[in-house]
């Protein structure tokens, strides 16, 4: 197991212990305000969007990196240089928004910056050694982690987030595990603090967000398949 995964595992394990021992300190327990409900919906949306980023960037990298011998500058890597880390950031913020007190977001961001900015500096040093000029040009053109809003709106979302069913299947276990954990815990907190009457409404809102993202996933997969067919047809016509 990679050292990075071990450290991440230790951090998650310690966080779970603190959560079990002091739930009232970390979790957003009590009567919900409108802002809390909005945060929960955005939290679920961030979790799903982060999972799409991870599936897209991992799958795209595995098919286009040439086992690490090619510098990828298209797909999700045309939006940010570290789309997998952006996915992790979105998932983490989503969990915080859905479940935790607001100050936990600050703690999470501090831990994220400590962990992942250090890793990106290390990885960028390696890429500079492998692709000196290409990576310098790429680094000037594409932001490290947070995309430029103007860049997001320039192209169809499928050009930045290509997706294939096999890529999604590899991530489906983690997607379902995180989503079910958040929905179950959030539901239990709401029932405990406000009674069972609040739960049907929460389920309907959550399902609405999930259905929207399923529609997005279907769209991305179809667009990616169509783009590949078009590229293949153009290649045959050229020959």
C-alpha positions in Angstrom: 0.0 0.0 0.0 1.3 3.5 -0.9 2.4 5.7 1.9 -0.1 8.3 0.9 -3.0 5.9 1.2 -1.8 4.8 4.7 -1.6 8.4 5.9 -5.1 9.1 4.5 -6.4 5.9 6.1 -5.0 7.0 9.5 -6.6 10.5 9.2 -10.0 9.0 8.3 -9.7 6.5 11.2 -8.9 9.2 13.7 -11.7 11.4 12.4 -14.2 8.5 12.8 -13.1 7.9 16.4 -13.5 11.6 17.3 -16.9 11.6 15.6 -18.1 8.5 17.6 -16.8 9.9 20.9 -18.0 13.5 20.5 -20.9 13.6 18.0 -22.5 16.7 19.4 -19.2 18.7 18.9 -18.9 17.9 15.2 -22.4 17.0 13.9 -25.1 19.6 13.1 -27.6 18.3 15.6 -30.8 20.3 16.5 -33.5 22.1 14.8 -32.6 22.8 11.2 -32.7 26.2 9.6 -33.3 26.9 5.9 -29.5 27.4 5.4 -28.9 23.9 6.9 -31.3 22.3 4.4 -29.7 24.2 1.6 -26.3 23.1 2.8 -27.4 19.4 2.9 -28.6 19.6 -0.7 -25.4 21.3 -1.9 -23.5 18.7 0.1 -25.0 15.8 -1.7 -24.5 17.6 -5.1 -20.8 18.2 -4.3 -20.3 14.5 -3.3 -21.8 13.3 -6.6 -19.9 15.9 -8.7 -16.7 15.0 -6.9 -17.2 11.3 -7.6 -17.8 12.1 -11.3 -14.5 14.1 -11.4 -12.7 11.1 -9.9 -14.2 8.6 -12.2 -13.6 10.8 -15.3 -10.0 11.8 -14.5 -8.9 8.3 -13.4 -10.4 6.6 -16.5 -9.1 9.3 -18.8 -5.6 9.1 -17.4 -5.5 5.3 -17.6 -6.4 5.4 -21.3 -4.3 8.4 -22.4 -1.2 8.6 -20.2 0.8 5.8 -22.0 1.7 4.3 -18.6 3.0 7.7 -17.4 5.0 8.5 -20.5 2.6 11.1 -22.0 1.6 14.4 -20.5 -2.2 14.6 -20.5 -3.5 18.1 -21.4 -7.1 17.3 -22.5 -10.3 16.1 -21.0 -10.5 16.9 -17.2 -6.8 17.8 -17.3 -7.7 20.8 -19.6 -9.8 22.2 -16.8 -7.4 21.8 -13.9 -4.0 20.1 -13.5 -5.2 17.9 -10.7 -8.8 16.9 -11.3 -8.6 13.9 -9.0 -7.7 16.1 -6.1 -10.5 18.5 -7.1 -12.8 15.5 -6.9 -11.6 14.7 -3.4 -12.0 18.3 -2.3 -15.6 18.4 -3.6 -16.4 15.1 -1.8 -14.9 16.2 1.4 -16.7 19.6 1.3 -19.9 17.8 0.4 -19.7 15.6 3.5 -19.0 18.6 5.7 -21.9 20.6 4.3 -24.4 17.7 4.6 -23.5 16.6 8.1 -21.2 18.8 10.1 -21.1 22.1 11.9 -19.8 25.0 9.8 -16.4 25.3 11.5 -15.5 21.8 10.5 -15.2 23.1 6.9 -12.2 25.2 8.0 -10.5 22.2 9.7 -11.1 20.0 6.6 -9.7 22.7 4.3 -6.6 23.0 6.5 -6.0 19.3 6.4 -6.7 19.1 2.7 -4.2 21.9 2.0 -1.6 20.3 4.2 -2.0 16.9 2.5 -2.6 17.6 -1.1 -0.7 20.8 -1.9 2.4 19.0 -0.6 1.6 16.1 -2.9 1.0 18.3 -5.9 4.3 20.1 -5.5 6.1 16.8 -5.4 4.3 15.5 -8.5 4.9 18.7 -10.4 8.6 18.5 -9.7 8.6 15.0 -11.3 6.5 16.2 -14.3 8.9 19.1 -14.9 11.8 16.7 -15.0 9.9 14.4 -17.5 8.4 17.2 -19.7 10.4 20.3 -19.1 9.0 22.7 -21.7 5.6 21.1 -22.2 4.8 21.1 -18.6 5.9 24.7 -18.1 3.5 25.7 -20.9 0.7 23.6 -19.5 1.2 25.0 -16.0 0.9 28.6 -17.3 -2.3 27.7 -19.2 -4.2 25.6 -16.7 -4.8 26.2 -13.0 -3.6 23.8 -10.4 -6.9 22.9 -8.6 -9.7 25.4 -9.0 -11.0 26.0 -12.6 -11.5 29.5 -14.0 -15.3 30.1 -14.3 -14.9 31.5 -17.8 -13.1 28.3 -18.9 -15.9 26.1 -17.5 -18.5 27.9 -19.6 -16.4 27.9 -22.9 -17.1 24.3 -23.8 -19.6 21.5 -23.3 -19.3 19.8 -20.0 -18.7 16.5 -21.7 -15.4 17.9 -23.2 -14.1 18.4 -19.7 -15.7 15.4 -18.0 -15.6 12.5 -20.5 -17.1 9.4 -18.9 -17.4 5.7 -19.9 -19.4 3.0 -18.2 -16.3 0.9 -17.4 -14.6 3.8 -15.7 -17.8 4.4 -13.6 -18.0 0.7 -12.6 -14.6 0.9 -11.0 -15.7 3.7 -8.8 -19.3 2.6 -8.1 -18.4 0.9 -4.8 -16.9 4.1 -3.3 -19.7 6.2 -4.7 -22.4 4.1 -3.1 -20.6 3.7 0.2 -20.0 7.5 0.7 -23.5 8.4 -0.5 -25.4 5.9 1.6 -23.3 6.7 4.7 -24.1 10.4 4.4 -27.8 9.9 3.6 -28.2 7.4 6.4 -26.4 9.5 9.0 -28.1 12.7 7.9 -31.5 11.0 8.1 -30.8 9.6 11.6 -29.8 13.0 12.8 -32.9 14.7 11.4 -35.2 12.0 12.8 -33.6 12.2 16.3 -33.8 16.0 16.4 -37.1 16.7 14.6 -39.0 13.4 14.4 -39.9 11.0 11.6 -42.2 13.6 10.0 -39.2 15.4 8.5 -37.7 12.3 6.8 -40.0 11.9 3.8 -39.3 15.5 2.7 -35.5 14.9 3.1 -35.7 11.7 1.0 -37.6 13.5 -1.8 -35.1 16.3 -2.0 -32.1 13.9 -1.9 -33.6 11.7 -4.6 -34.2 14.8 -6.8 -30.5 15.7 -6.6 -29.5 12.1 -7.3 -31.8 11.8 -10.3 -30.3 15.0 -11.8 -26.8 13.6 -11.4 -27.8 10.2 -12.9 -29.1 12.2 -15.9 -25.8 14.0 -16.1 -23.9 10.7 -16.0 -26.0 9.3 -18.8 -25.4 12.5 -20.9 -21.7 12.4 -20.3 -21.4 8.7 -21.3 -23.5 9.1 -24.4 -21.5 12.2 -25.5 -18.2 10.5 -24.9 -19.2 7.5 -26.9 -20.5 9.7 -29.7 -17.3 11.8 -29.7 -15.2 8.6 -30.0 -17.4 7.3 -32.9 -17.0 10.7 -34.7 -13.2 10.6 -34.2 -13.1 7.0 -35.5 -15.1 7.9 -38.6 -12.9 10.9 -39.4 -9.8 8.7 -39.0 -11.2 6.2 -41.4 -12.2 8.8 -43.9 -8.8 10.3 -43.8 -7.3 6.9 -44.6 
